[in-house]
Amino acid sequence: MSKAAVFTMKLEPDLRAEFMAAAEACHRPASQVVRELMREFVQRQQDQRDHKAFLHAKVAAARASVDKGLGRPDAAVEADFAARRARIPNRA
């Protein structure tokens, strides 16, 4: 991958010294570590956006189901799970 862009940033001298020492201890160039951190950050942000979109789609589907009259009342769901819990042997 071409490394044509330069990224300059300001940070505290102590943080820079600790970071440089940690990178050196791993026998890795600081720039490589920063690129890795940036990639991980970008991936986490994408994962969060994907998860949020997934949840929105699930909620929209559930609301559409309820609007069509396909939902179940809370009391019915609670009763079903209470019956399931009652069938589980007490292991305490």
Buried (B, 14 or more C-beta within 10 A) or exposed (E): EEEEEEEEEEEEEEEEEEBEEEBEEEEEEBEEBBBEEEEEEEEEEEEEEEEEEEEEEEEEEEEEEEEEEEEEEEEEEEEEEEEEEEEEEEEE
